[in-house]
Amino acid sequence: MARNRYVITEPDKPHFLTCTVMEWLPVFTRPETVDILFQSWRYQREKDGLRLYGYVVMENHLHFVAQAAHLDKCLSGFKSFTARKIIDLLEERRAEYLLKRLRFSKRAHKQDREYQFWQEGTHAELIFSDAMMREKLEYIHANPVKRGYVDRPEHWRYSSAGHYAGEAGLVEIDRWC
């Protein structure tokens, strides 16, 4: 049974997805942590047939629109791989404050891990029309502008907005019409 109402109902269709770091901790402030996300997406695009239509990575969460034959499994693999790699990096860098908070956030019943990186569940919304796809991509790309980080969406380094403006990005996407 799903833990929340946002479940992947049709895993072969595009979904708007949100993943949030526990306690909204600002983990994605350095290129090394963001690159782990991009590595995972690149791998999944090549090996799992993931179609990535758009994304934005903020300091403590990310939004993306994706589609795959087994999107639920791709998402599970993405969260597992990125959590492990980022925790390894934090340990290597001796990021004690972040590790302490992630250790504290772990649920008591989870005996298979020392830390909890991602919040449980995923805010997943089925995209059922072109209009909804445009709305979600605009929302994703506007995130850094709304936060006051940049003046234009395509100026945010960790976003697919540049792709849609005709510029190269840090990770390939499947451009929506």
PyMOL commands that place a pseudoatom at each C-alpha (Angstrom):
pseudoatom trace, name=CA, resn=MET, resi=1, chain=A, elem=C, hetatm=0, pos=[0.000, 0.000, 0.000]
pseudoatom trace, name=CA, resn=ALA, resi=2, chain=A, elem=C, hetatm=0, pos=[1.318, 3.438, -0.902]
pseudoatom trace, name=CA, resn=ARG, resi=3, chain=A, elem=C, hetatm=0, pos=[2.260, 5.797, 1.902]
pseudoatom trace, name=CA, resn=ASN, resi=4, chain=A, elem=C, hetatm=0, pos=[0.660, 8.794, 0.243]
pseudoatom trace, name=CA, resn=ARG, resi=5, chain=A, elem=C, hetatm=0, pos=[-1.774, 9.696, -2.477]
pseudoatom trace, name=CA, resn=TYR, resi=6, chain=A, elem=C, hetatm=0, pos=[0.969, 10.447, -4.996]
pseudoatom trace, name=CA, resn=VAL, resi=7, chain=A, elem=C, hetatm=0, pos=[1.636, 7.089, -6.571]
pseudoatom trace, name=CA, resn=ILE, resi=8, chain=A, elem=C, hetatm=0, pos=[2.817, 6.132, -10.018]
pseudoatom trace, name=CA, resn=THR, resi=9, chain=A, elem=C, hetatm=0, pos=[-0.459, 4.895, -11.436]
pseudoatom trace, name=CA, resn=GLU, resi=10, chain=A, elem=C, hetatm=0, pos=[0.643, 4.251, -15.017]
pseudoatom trace, name=CA, resn=PRO, resi=11, chain=A, elem=C, hetatm=0, pos=[4.403, 3.568, -14.924]
pseudoatom trace, name=CA, resn=ASP, resi=12, chain=A, elem=C, hetatm=0, pos=[4.808, 3.736, -18.706]
pseudoatom trace, name=CA, resn=LYS, resi=13, chain=A, elem=C, hetatm=0, pos=[3.368, 7.282, -18.954]
pseudoatom trace, name=CA, resn=PRO, resi=14, chain=A, elem=C, hetatm=0, pos=[5.108, 10.605, -18.182]
pseudoatom trace, name=CA, resn=HIS, resi=15, chain=A, elem=C, hetatm=0, pos=[4.927, 11.746, -14.575]
pseudoatom trace, name=CA, resn=PHE, resi=16, chain=A, elem=C, hetatm=0, pos=[5.830, 14.935, -12.772]
pseudoatom trace, name=CA, resn=LEU, resi=17, chain=A, elem=C, hetatm=0, pos=[8.019, 13.852, -9.847]
pseudoatom trace, name=CA, resn=THR, resi=18, chain=A, elem=C, hetatm=0, pos=[9.413, 15.537, -6.758]
pseudoatom trace, name=CA, resn=CYS, resi=19, chain=A, elem=C, hetatm=0, pos=[12.133, 14.153, -4.503]
pseudoatom trace, name=CA, resn=THR, resi=20, chain=A, elem=C, hetatm=0, pos=[12.969, 15.976, -1.286]
pseudoatom trace, name=CA, resn=VAL, resi=21, chain=A, elem=C, hetatm=0, pos=[15.934, 15.585, 1.040]
pseudoatom trace, name=CA, resn=MET, resi=22, chain=A, elem=C, hetatm=0, pos=[15.076, 14.775, 4.657]
pseudoatom trace, name=CA, resn=GLU, resi=23, chain=A, elem=C, hetatm=0, pos=[14.494, 17.902, 6.755]
pseudoatom trace, name=CA, resn=TRP, resi=24, chain=A, elem=C, hetatm=0, pos=[14.899, 19.946, 3.576]
pseudoatom trace, name=CA, resn=LEU, resi=25, chain=A, elem=C, hetatm=0, pos=[18.660, 19.873, 4.175]
pseudoatom trace, name=CA, resn=PRO, resi=26, chain=A, elem=C, hetatm=0, pos=[20.646, 21.922, 1.606]
pseudoatom trace, name=CA, resn=VAL, resi=27, chain=A, elem=C, hetatm=0, pos=[22.675, 19.077, 0.101]
pseudoatom trace, name=CA, resn=PHE, resi=28, chain=A, elem=C, hetatm=0, pos=[22.694, 20.157, -3.561]
pseudoatom trace, name=CA, resn=THR, resi=29, chain=A, elem=C, hetatm=0, pos=[24.819, 23.260, -3.047]
pseudoatom trace, name=CA, resn=ARG, resi=30, chain=A, elem=C, hetatm=0, pos=[27.978, 21.736, -4.538]
pseudoatom trace, name=CA, resn=PRO, resi=31, chain=A, elem=C, hetatm=0, pos=[28.515, 20.416, -8.059]
pseudoatom trace, name=CA, resn=GLU, resi=32, chain=A, elem=C, hetatm=0, pos=[29.699, 17.006, -6.771]
pseudoatom trace, name=CA, resn=THR, resi=33, chain=A, elem=C, hetatm=0, pos=[26.348, 16.161, -5.196]
pseudoatom trace, name=CA, resn=VAL, resi=34, chain=A, elem=C, hetatm=0, pos=[24.337, 17.357, -8.192]
pseudoatom trace, name=CA, resn=ASP, resi=35, chain=A, elem=C, hetatm=0, pos=[26.584, 15.364, -10.517]
pseudoatom trace, name=CA, resn=ILE, resi=36, chain=A, elem=C, hetatm=0, pos=[25.547, 12.177, -8.702]
pseudoatom trace, name=CA, resn=LEU, resi=37, chain=A, elem=C, hetatm=0, pos=[21.937, 12.880, -9.733]
pseudoatom trace, name=CA, resn=PHE, resi=38, chain=A, elem=C, hetatm=0, pos=[23.031, 13.472, -13.312]
pseudoatom trace, name=CA, resn=GLN, resi=39, chain=A, elem=C, hetatm=0, pos=[25.118, 10.273, -13.356]
pseudoatom trace, name=CA, resn=SER, resi=40, chain=A, elem=C, hetatm=0, pos=[22.066, 8.299, -12.317]
pseudoatom trace, name=CA, resn=TRP, resi=41, chain=A, elem=C, hetatm=0, pos=[19.845, 9.904, -14.959]
pseudoatom trace, name=CA, resn=ARG, resi=42, chain=A, elem=C, hetatm=0, pos=[22.466, 9.286, -17.662]
pseudoatom trace, name=CA, resn=TYR, resi=43, chain=A, elem=C, hetatm=0, pos=[22.732, 5.635, -16.667]
pseudoatom trace, name=CA, resn=GLN, resi=44, chain=A, elem=C, hetatm=0, pos=[18.958, 5.188, -16.565]
pseudoatom trace, name=CA, resn=ARG, resi=45, chain=A, elem=C, hetatm=0, pos=[18.521, 6.876, -19.941]
pseudoatom trace, name=CA, resn=GLU, resi=46, chain=A, elem=C, hetatm=0, pos=[21.042, 4.471, -21.465]
pseudoatom trace, name=CA, resn=LYS, resi=47, chain=A, elem=C, hetatm=0, pos=[20.210, 1.227, -19.632]
pseudoatom trace, name=CA, resn=ASP, resi=48, chain=A, elem=C, hetatm=0, pos=[16.582, 1.544, -18.527]
pseudoatom trace, name=CA, resn=GLY, resi=49, chain=A, elem=C, hetatm=0, pos=[15.043, 3.571, -21.344]
pseudoatom trace, name=CA, resn=LEU, resi=50, chain=A, elem=C, hetatm=0, pos=[14.269, 6.523, -19.081]
pseudoatom trace, name=CA, resn=ARG, resi=51, chain=A, elem=C, hetatm=0, pos=[12.899, 9.496, -20.959]
pseudoatom trace, name=CA, resn=LEU, resi=52, chain=A, elem=C, hetatm=0, pos=[13.725, 12.696, -19.086]
pseudoatom trace, name=CA, resn=TYR, resi=53, chain=A, elem=C, hetatm=0, pos=[11.635, 15.628, -20.353]
pseudoatom trace, name=CA, resn=GLY, resi=54, chain=A, elem=C, hetatm=0, pos=[12.668, 18.285, -17.876]
pseudoatom trace, name=CA, resn=TYR, resi=55, chain=A, elem=C, hetatm=0, pos=[14.258, 18.833, -14.484]
pseudoatom trace, name=CA, resn=VAL, resi=56, chain=A, elem=C, hetatm=0, pos=[15.377, 21.354, -11.930]
pseudoatom trace, name=CA, resn=VAL, resi=57, chain=A, elem=C, hetatm=0, pos=[17.652, 20.699, -8.985]
pseudoatom trace, name=CA, resn=MET, resi=58, chain=A, elem=C, hetatm=0, pos=[17.279, 23.110, -6.076]
pseudoatom trace, name=CA, resn=GLU, resi=59, chain=A, elem=C, hetatm=0, pos=[19.380, 23.053, -2.904]
pseudoatom trace, name=CA, resn=ASN, resi=60, chain=A, elem=C, hetatm=0, pos=[17.159, 20.549, -1.070]
pseudoatom trace, name=CA, resn=HIS, resi=61, chain=A, elem=C, hetatm=0, pos=[14.763, 19.025, -3.583]
pseudoatom trace, name=CA, resn=LEU, resi=62, chain=A, elem=C, hetatm=0, pos=[14.321, 18.325, -7.254]
pseudoatom trace, name=CA, resn=HIS, resi=63, chain=A, elem=C, hetatm=0, pos=[11.472, 18.204, -9.722]
pseudoatom trace, name=CA, resn=PHE, resi=64, chain=A, elem=C, hetatm=0, pos=[11.529, 16.287, -12.960]
pseudoatom trace, name=CA, resn=VAL, resi=65, chain=A, elem=C, hetatm=0, pos=[9.250, 14.904, -15.631]
pseudoatom trace, name=CA, resn=ALA, resi=66, chain=A, elem=C, hetatm=0, pos=[10.115, 11.384, -16.717]
pseudoatom trace, name=CA, resn=GLN, resi=67, chain=A, elem=C, hetatm=0, pos=[8.733, 8.310, -18.417]
pseudoatom trace, name=CA, resn=ALA, resi=68, chain=A, elem=C, hetatm=0, pos=[9.930, 4.691, -18.615]
pseudoatom trace, name=CA, resn=ALA, resi=69, chain=A, elem=C, hetatm=0, pos=[8.430, 1.257, -19.136]
pseudoatom trace, name=CA, resn=HIS, resi=70, chain=A, elem=C, hetatm=0, pos=[8.911, 0.681, -15.397]
pseudoatom trace, name=CA, resn=LEU, resi=71, chain=A, elem=C, hetatm=0, pos=[9.100, 4.209, -14.006]
pseudoatom trace, name=CA, resn=ASP, resi=72, chain=A, elem=C, hetatm=0, pos=[8.395, 3.012, -10.470]
pseudoatom trace, name=CA, resn=LYS, resi=73, chain=A, elem=C, hetatm=0, pos=[11.492, 0.783, -10.575]
pseudoatom trace, name=CA, resn=CYS, resi=74, chain=A, elem=C, hetatm=0, pos=[13.580, 3.538, -12.185]
pseudoatom trace, name=CA, resn=LEU, resi=75, chain=A, elem=C, hetatm=0, pos=[12.572, 5.932, -9.424]
pseudoatom trace, name=CA, resn=SER, resi=76, chain=A, elem=C, hetatm=0, pos=[13.354, 3.400, -6.712]
pseudoatom trace, name=CA, resn=GLY, resi=77, chain=A, elem=C, hetatm=0, pos=[16.765, 2.732, -8.281]
pseudoatom trace, name=CA, resn=PHE, resi=78, chain=A, elem=C, hetatm=0, pos=[17.414, 6.453, -8.665]
pseudoatom trace, name=CA, resn=LYS, resi=79, chain=A, elem=C, hetatm=0, pos=[16.665, 7.198, -5.021]
pseudoatom trace, name=CA, resn=SER, resi=80, chain=A, elem=C, hetatm=0, pos=[18.646, 4.218, -3.756]
pseudoatom trace, name=CA, resn=PHE, resi=81, chain=A, elem=C, hetatm=0, pos=[21.739, 4.880, -5.903]
pseudoatom trace, name=CA, resn=THR, resi=82, chain=A, elem=C, hetatm=0, pos=[21.826, 8.629, -5.307]
pseudoatom trace, name=CA, resn=ALA, resi=83, chain=A, elem=C, hetatm=0, pos=[21.271, 8.287, -1.557]
pseudoatom trace, name=CA, resn=ARG, resi=84, chain=A, elem=C, hetatm=0, pos=[24.120, 5.789, -1.200]
pseudoatom trace, name=CA, resn=LYS, resi=85, chain=A, elem=C, hetatm=0, pos=[26.543, 7.807, -3.344]
pseudoatom trace, name=CA, resn=ILE, resi=86, chain=A, elem=C, hetatm=0, pos=[25.726, 11.135, -1.695]
pseudoatom trace, name=CA, resn=ILE, resi=87, chain=A, elem=C, hetatm=0, pos=[26.034, 9.675, 1.804]
pseudoatom trace, name=CA, resn=ASP, resi=88, chain=A, elem=C, hetatm=0, pos=[29.387, 8.150, 0.806]
pseudoatom trace, name=CA, resn=LEU, resi=89, chain=A, elem=C, hetatm=0, pos=[30.503, 11.577, -0.422]
pseudoatom trace, name=CA, resn=LEU, resi=90, chain=A, elem=C, hetatm=0, pos=[29.308, 13.288, 2.766]
pseudoatom trace, name=CA, resn=GLU, resi=91, chain=A, elem=C, hetatm=0, pos=[31.218, 10.734, 4.848]
pseudoatom trace, name=CA, resn=GLU, resi=92, chain=A, elem=C, hetatm=0, pos=[34.330, 11.221, 2.731]
pseudoatom trace, name=CA, resn=ARG, resi=93, chain=A, elem=C, hetatm=0, pos=[34.040, 15.004, 3.154]
pseudoatom trace, name=CA, resn=ARG, resi=94, chain=A, elem=C, hetatm=0, pos=[33.297, 14.643, 6.875]
pseudoatom trace, name=CA, resn=ALA, resi=95, chain=A, elem=C, hetatm=0, pos=[30.090, 16.650, 6.583]
pseudoatom trace, name=CA, resn=GLU, resi=96, chain=A, elem=C, hetatm=0, pos=[29.245, 15.858, 10.202]
pseudoatom trace, name=CA, resn=TYR, resi=97, chain=A, elem=C, hetatm=0, pos=[26.289, 18.205, 10.588]
pseudoatom trace, name=CA, resn=LEU, resi=98, chain=A, elem=C, hetatm=0, pos=[24.460, 16.822, 7.538]
pseudoatom trace, name=CA, resn=LEU, resi=99, chain=A, elem=C, hetatm=0, pos=[25.271, 13.222, 8.485]
pseudoatom trace, name=CA, resn=LYS, resi=100, chain=A, elem=C, hetatm=0, pos=[24.027, 13.801, 12.037]
pseudoatom trace, name=CA, resn=ARG, resi=101, chain=A, elem=C, hetatm=0, pos=[20.710, 15.179, 10.728]
pseudoatom trace, name=CA, resn=LEU, resi=102, chain=A, elem=C, hetatm=0, pos=[20.334, 12.310, 8.226]
pseudoatom trace, name=CA, resn=ARG, resi=103, chain=A, elem=C, hetatm=0, pos=[21.092, 9.784, 10.974]
pseudoatom trace, name=CA, resn=PHE, resi=104, chain=A, elem=C, hetatm=0, pos=[18.508, 11.429, 13.237]
pseudoatom trace, name=CA, resn=SER, resi=105, chain=A, elem=C, hetatm=0, pos=[15.933, 11.348, 10.402]
pseudoatom trace, name=CA, resn=LYS, resi=106, chain=A, elem=C, hetatm=0, pos=[16.185, 7.599, 9.901]
pseudoatom trace, name=CA, resn=ARG, resi=107, chain=A, elem=C, hetatm=0, pos=[13.060, 5.793, 11.022]
pseudoatom trace, name=CA, resn=ALA, resi=108, chain=A, elem=C, hetatm=0, pos=[13.598, 3.498, 14.004]
pseudoatom trace, name=CA, resn=HIS, resi=109, chain=A, elem=C, hetatm=0, pos=[12.157, 0.466, 12.184]
pseudoatom trace, name=CA, resn=LYS, resi=110, chain=A, elem=C, hetatm=0, pos=[14.691, 0.741, 9.341]
pseudoatom trace, name=CA, resn=GLN, resi=111, chain=A, elem=C, hetatm=0, pos=[17.433, -1.587, 10.510]
pseudoatom trace, name=CA, resn=ASP, resi=112, chain=A, elem=C, hetatm=0, pos=[19.133, -1.912, 7.117]
pseudoatom trace, name=CA, resn=ARG, resi=113, chain=A, elem=C, hetatm=0, pos=[20.666, 1.579, 7.093]
pseudoatom trace, name=CA, resn=GLU, resi=114, chain=A, elem=C, hetatm=0, pos=[22.309, 4.190, 9.229]
pseudoatom trace, name=CA, resn=TYR, resi=115, chain=A, elem=C, hetatm=0, pos=[20.902, 7.220, 7.408]
pseudoatom trace, name=CA, resn=GLN, resi=116, chain=A, elem=C, hetatm=0, pos=[17.723, 8.318, 5.663]
pseudoatom trace, name=CA, resn=PHE, resi=117, chain=A, elem=C, hetatm=0, pos=[18.546, 10.634, 2.763]
pseudoatom trace, name=CA, resn=TRP, resi=118, chain=A, elem=C, hetatm=0, pos=[15.302, 11.068, 0.805]
pseudoatom trace, name=CA, resn=GLN, resi=119, chain=A, elem=C, hetatm=0, pos=[11.884, 11.659, 2.300]
pseudoatom trace, name=CA, resn=GLU, resi=120, chain=A, elem=C, hetatm=0, pos=[9.738, 8.563, 1.913]
pseudoatom trace, name=CA, resn=GLY, resi=121, chain=A, elem=C, hetatm=0, pos=[7.390, 8.414, -1.005]
pseudoatom trace, name=CA, resn=THR, resi=122, chain=A, elem=C, hetatm=0, pos=[7.468, 10.593, -4.045]
pseudoatom trace, name=CA, resn=HIS, resi=123, chain=A, elem=C, hetatm=0, pos=[5.113, 13.305, -5.127]
pseudoatom trace, name=CA, resn=ALA, resi=124, chain=A, elem=C, hetatm=0, pos=[4.160, 11.779, -8.490]
pseudoatom trace, name=CA, resn=GLU, resi=125, chain=A, elem=C, hetatm=0, pos=[1.505, 13.162, -10.810]
pseudoatom trace, name=CA, resn=LEU, resi=126, chain=A, elem=C, hetatm=0, pos=[0.474, 11.503, -14.056]
pseudoatom trace, name=CA, resn=ILE, resi=127, chain=A, elem=C, hetatm=0, pos=[0.762, 13.868, -17.012]
pseudoatom trace, name=CA, resn=PHE, resi=128, chain=A, elem=C, hetatm=0, pos=[-2.300, 13.256, -19.115]
pseudoatom trace, name=CA, resn=SER, resi=129, chain=A, elem=C, hetatm=0, pos=[-2.184, 16.071, -21.704]
pseudoatom trace, name=CA, resn=ASP, resi=130, chain=A, elem=C, hetatm=0, pos=[0.108, 18.391, -23.647]
pseudoatom trace, name=CA, resn=ALA, resi=131, chain=A, elem=C, hetatm=0, pos=[-1.269, 21.332, -21.674]
pseudoatom trace, name=CA, resn=MET, resi=132, chain=A, elem=C, hetatm=0, pos=[-0.384, 19.661, -18.382]
pseudoatom trace, name=CA, resn=MET, resi=133, chain=A, elem=C, hetatm=0, pos=[3.110, 18.833, -19.679]
pseudoatom trace, name=CA, resn=ARG, resi=134, chain=A, elem=C, hetatm=0, pos=[3.675, 22.486, -20.615]
pseudoatom trace, name=CA, resn=GLU, resi=135, chain=A, elem=C, hetatm=0, pos=[2.362, 23.595, -17.218]
pseudoatom trace, name=CA, resn=LYS, resi=136, chain=A, elem=C, hetatm=0, pos=[4.692, 21.238, -15.324]
pseudoatom trace, name=CA, resn=LEU, resi=137, chain=A, elem=C, hetatm=0, pos=[7.750, 22.147, -17.411]
pseudoatom trace, name=CA, resn=GLU, resi=138, chain=A, elem=C, hetatm=0, pos=[7.046, 25.849, -16.882]
pseudoatom trace, name=CA, resn=TYR, resi=139, chain=A, elem=C, hetatm=0, pos=[6.636, 25.242, -13.142]
pseudoatom trace, name=CA, resn=ILE, resi=140, chain=A, elem=C, hetatm=0, pos=[9.915, 23.301, -12.982]
pseudoatom trace, name=CA, resn=HIS, resi=141, chain=A, elem=C, hetatm=0, pos=[11.839, 25.929, -14.914]
pseudoatom trace, name=CA, resn=ALA, resi=142, chain=A, elem=C, hetatm=0, pos=[10.348, 28.853, -12.953]
pseudoatom trace, name=CA, resn=ASN, resi=143, chain=A, elem=C, hetatm=0, pos=[11.454, 27.431, -9.575]
pseudoatom trace, name=CA, resn=PRO, resi=144, chain=A, elem=C, hetatm=0, pos=[14.857, 29.195, -9.373]
pseudoatom trace, name=CA, resn=VAL, resi=145, chain=A, elem=C, hetatm=0, pos=[13.337, 32.457, -10.650]
pseudoatom trace, name=CA, resn=LYS, resi=146, chain=A, elem=C, hetatm=0, pos=[10.616, 32.386, -7.979]
pseudoatom trace, name=CA, resn=ARG, resi=147, chain=A, elem=C, hetatm=0, pos=[13.290, 31.799, -5.341]
pseudoatom trace, name=CA, resn=GLY, resi=148, chain=A, elem=C, hetatm=0, pos=[15.168, 34.863, -6.613]
pseudoatom trace, name=CA, resn=TYR, resi=149, chain=A, elem=C, hetatm=0, pos=[18.284, 32.918, -7.616]
pseudoatom trace, name=CA, resn=VAL, resi=150, chain=A, elem=C, hetatm=0, pos=[18.215, 33.967, -11.285]
pseudoatom trace, name=CA, resn=ASP, resi=151, chain=A, elem=C, hetatm=0, pos=[16.320, 36.392, -13.488]
pseudoatom trace, name=CA, resn=ARG, resi=152, chain=A, elem=C, hetatm=0, pos=[15.617, 33.934, -16.291]
pseudoatom trace, name=CA, resn=PRO, resi=153, chain=A, elem=C, hetatm=0, pos=[14.956, 30.172, -16.075]
pseudoatom trace, name=CA, resn=GLU, resi=154, chain=A, elem=C, hetatm=0, pos=[17.687, 29.270, -18.578]
pseudoatom trace, name=CA, resn=HIS, resi=155, chain=A, elem=C, hetatm=0, pos=[20.300, 30.937, -16.352]
pseudoatom trace, name=CA, resn=TRP, resi=156, chain=A, elem=C, hetatm=0, pos=[19.928, 28.239, -13.672]
pseudoatom trace, name=CA, resn=ARG, resi=157, chain=A, elem=C, hetatm=0, pos=[22.749, 25.752, -14.198]
pseudoatom trace, name=CA, resn=TYR, resi=158, chain=A, elem=C, hetatm=0, pos=[20.880, 22.752, -12.771]
pseudoatom trace, name=CA, resn=SER, resi=159, chain=A, elem=C, hetatm=0, pos=[17.801, 22.941, -14.966]
pseudoatom trace, name=CA, resn=SER, resi=160, chain=A, elem=C, hetatm=0, pos=[16.644, 21.792, -18.376]
pseudoatom trace, name=CA, resn=ALA, resi=161, chain=A, elem=C, hetatm=0, pos=[15.352, 25.294, -19.176]
pseudoatom trace, name=CA, resn=GLY, resi=162, chain=A, elem=C, hetatm=0, pos=[18.482, 25.944, -21.226]
pseudoatom trace, name=CA, resn=HIS, resi=163, chain=A, elem=C, hetatm=0, pos=[17.705, 22.945, -23.440]
pseudoatom trace, name=CA, resn=TYR, resi=164, chain=A, elem=C, hetatm=0, pos=[14.314, 24.424, -24.254]
pseudoatom trace, name=CA, resn=ALA, resi=165, chain=A, elem=C, hetatm=0, pos=[16.020, 27.767, -25.007]
pseudoatom trace, name=CA, resn=GLY, resi=166, chain=A, elem=C, hetatm=0, pos=[18.346, 26.054, -27.504]
pseudoatom trace, name=CA, resn=GLU, resi=167, chain=A, elem=C, hetatm=0, pos=[21.400, 25.791, -25.245]
pseudoatom trace, name=CA, resn=ALA, resi=168, chain=A, elem=C, hetatm=0, pos=[23.380, 22.713, -24.222]
pseudoatom trace, name=CA, resn=GLY, resi=169, chain=A, elem=C, hetatm=0, pos=[22.801, 21.362, -20.731]
pseudoatom trace, name=CA, resn=LEU, resi=170, chain=A, elem=C, hetatm=0, pos=[24.595, 19.240, -18.172]
pseudoatom trace, name=CA, resn=VAL, resi=171, chain=A, elem=C, hetatm=0, pos=[22.449, 16.171, -18.814]
pseudoatom trace, name=CA, resn=GLU, resi=172, chain=A, elem=C, hetatm=0, pos=[20.599, 15.233, -21.993]
pseudoatom trace, name=CA, resn=ILE, resi=173, chain=A, elem=C, hetatm=0, pos=[16.830, 15.414, -22.050]
pseudoatom trace, name=CA, resn=ASP, resi=174, chain=A, elem=C, hetatm=0, pos=[14.081, 14.187, -24.328]
pseudoatom trace, name=CA, resn=ARG, resi=175, chain=A, elem=C, hetatm=0, pos=[12.681, 17.459, -25.515]
pseudoatom trace, name=CA, resn=TRP, resi=176, chain=A, elem=C, hetatm=0, pos=[8.885, 17.691, -25.373]
pseudoatom trace, name=CA, resn=CYS, resi=177, chain=A, elem=C, hetatm=0, pos=[7.422, 19.251, -28.536]
for i in range(1, 177): cmd.bond("trace and resi %d" % i, "trace and resi %d" % (i + 1))
show_as sticks, trace
zoom trace
